Amino acid sequence: MSSSRYQMVLGLVLLVTAVSSVHGGSCPSPSPAKGYTDKAYYGLWYEIGKIQTAGGAYFEKDCVCTTINVKPKKGANNGDATAVNSCRKLKPNGDFLNATGSLTNEGPKGKWKEGFFWFTPKVDYTIIELGPDFAVEFDCGSTFGLVNYCIHILSRTPTQNKTLTTTLLKKAINMGLNVDNLDFKQTLQDGCW
């Protein structure tokens, strides 16, 4: 399947699954990390793991070796950026999958609207924790009153200290972001690089 056709099919699937969320209501709206700067967030991140509803997980359900590469858009001075989400399907040498999100309307710093295709709803995308080698990204969207969300634990390296991962998860949960009490799923990074 060609890349553009794959993206169109993926977009349609995302739109359909966006209405298959676990609960109705509205998205939590956490504040961005204290001291957040775009410069500190830009660059390559490895996904250590995530908590994610079924609708938001459609693209990522078979992913291992997941990375997110965040780059400022050329010529933009308003915080607009791209988030290139890449992974391998099922195993480290599986098919390469990619979806590029567009981060727009930053305000306050560290909080954007993320969109993948013109015909899919945008979601809130917020960096709720940020350190020199870790980040926690929370994205959430509500379509027809049904909510899908994801809490991504990120690292600048393919591994992360387990105590740090647990601390970051607890902070996100204490913020009330895991509304559906979903389990944390570790992302396979072994054998990827």
C-alpha positions in Angstrom: 0.0 0.0 0.0 1.4 3.4 -0.9 2.3 5.8 1.9 -0.4 8.3 1.0 -3.0 5.6 0.8 -1.8 4.1 4.1 -2.1 7.6 5.7 -5.6 8.1 4.3 -6.8 4.7 5.6 -5.1 5.3 8.9 -6.9 8.7 9.2 -10.3 7.2 8.5 -9.6 4.5 11.1 -8.5 7.1 13.6 -11.7 9.0 13.0 -13.9 6.0 13.4 -12.1 4.8 16.5 -12.2 8.3 18.0 -15.8 7.6 18.7 -15.1 4.2 20.4 -13.6 5.6 23.6 -14.1 4.1 27.0 -16.0 7.0 28.6 -18.0 10.1 27.8 -17.2 13.5 29.1 -14.5 16.0 28.6 -10.7 16.0 28.6 -8.7 16.9 31.6 -6.7 20.1 31.0 -3.4 19.9 32.9 -0.9 22.8 33.0 2.4 22.4 31.1 5.5 21.5 33.1 6.9 24.3 35.2 9.9 26.0 33.5 8.9 24.4 30.1 10.8 25.6 27.0 10.3 24.4 23.4 14.1 24.1 23.0 14.3 21.6 25.9 11.5 19.5 24.3 12.7 19.5 20.7 14.6 16.4 19.6 14.4 12.7 19.7 12.5 10.8 22.4 12.1 7.1 23.1 8.8 5.9 24.4 9.3 4.0 27.6 5.6 3.2 28.0 2.1 4.5 27.9 -1.4 4.5 29.3 -3.8 4.7 26.4 -7.5 4.3 25.5 -8.5 2.0 22.6 -9.4 4.8 20.2 -6.0 6.6 20.6 -4.2 3.3 20.5 -5.2 2.3 16.9 -1.9 3.4 15.3 0.2 2.3 18.2 -1.4 -1.0 19.2 1.2 -3.1 17.4 4.2 -0.8 18.0 7.6 -1.6 19.4 10.7 0.6 19.2 8.6 3.7 19.4 10.2 7.1 19.0 8.9 10.7 18.8 11.1 13.3 17.1 9.9 16.8 17.7 11.1 19.6 15.5 10.2 23.3 15.1 8.4 24.0 11.8 10.7 25.9 9.4 10.2 29.6 9.6 7.8 29.4 12.5 8.4 31.6 15.4 5.2 30.8 17.2 6.0 27.4 18.6 4.5 25.4 15.7 6.3 22.1 15.4 6.0 18.6 14.0 6.0 15.4 16.1 7.2 12.5 14.0 5.9 9.3 15.6 7.8 6.2 14.3 7.8 2.6 15.4 8.2 -1.0 14.2 5.3 -3.4 13.9 5.2 -6.2 16.4 9.0 -6.8 16.5 12.3 -4.8 16.2 12.7 -5.8 12.5 9.0 -5.5 11.7 7.5 -3.0 9.2 8.3 0.6 9.8 5.3 2.7 10.7 5.2 6.5 10.8 2.6 9.2 11.5 3.5 12.9 11.6 1.6 15.1 13.9 1.3 18.8 13.5 1.6 20.8 16.7 -0.1 24.2 16.4 -1.6 27.0 18.4 0.9 26.7 21.3 -0.4 28.5 24.3 0.6 28.5 27.0 4.2 27.2 26.2 4.1 23.4 26.3 0.5 23.0 25.2 -0.6 22.6 21.6 -3.3 21.3 19.4 -2.1 18.2 17.5 -3.6 17.1 14.2 -2.6 14.3 11.8 -4.9 14.8 8.8 -7.2 17.7 7.8 -10.3 15.5 8.3 -9.5 14.2 11.8 -10.3 16.1 15.0 -7.3 17.8 16.7 -6.4 16.8 20.3 -4.9 18.7 23.2 -1.1 17.9 23.5 0.6 18.9 26.7 4.0 18.3 28.2 3.2 17.9 31.8 6.8 17.0 33.0 10.1 17.8 31.5 13.6 17.2 32.6 16.9 17.0 30.8 16.4 13.3 29.9 12.7 12.7 30.5 9.3 14.0 29.6 5.7 13.1 30.1 3.3 14.0 27.3 -0.5 13.9 27.7 -2.8 14.1 24.8 -6.6 14.0 24.8 -9.4 14.5 22.4 -13.2 14.5 22.7 -15.4 13.6 19.7 -19.1 13.6 20.0 -18.6 13.7 23.8 -16.4 10.5 23.9 -12.9 10.9 25.2 -9.6 9.3 24.2 -6.4 10.0 25.9 -2.8 8.9 26.3 0.0 9.4 28.8 3.4 8.9 27.2 6.5 8.4 29.4 9.5 9.5 27.3 13.3 9.3 27.7 16.2 10.7 25.7 17.6 7.1 25.8 15.9 3.7 25.0 15.9 2.8 28.8 14.9 4.7 31.9 15.5 4.1 35.6 12.4 2.2 36.9 12.1 4.4 39.9 11.9 7.5 37.7 9.3 5.8 35.4 7.2 5.0 38.5 7.5 8.5 39.9 6.5 10.1 36.6 3.5 7.7 36.3 2.4 8.6 39.8 2.5 12.3 39.1 0.3 11.9 36.0 -2.2 9.7 37.9 -2.3 12.1 40.8 -3.2 14.8 38.3 -6.3 12.8 37.5 -5.3 12.1 33.9 -5.9 8.3 33.9 -9.7 8.7 34.1 -10.4 5.1 33.1 -7.8 3.5 35.4 -6.0 1.9 32.5 -2.8 -0.2 32.9 0.6 1.1 32.0 2.1 -0.7 29.1 5.9 -0.9 28.7 7.2 -0.2 25.2 9.7 -2.8 23.9 13.0 -1.0 23.1 15.3 -4.0 23.4 17.0 -5.0 20.1 15.7 -1.9 18.3 18.9 0.1 17.8 
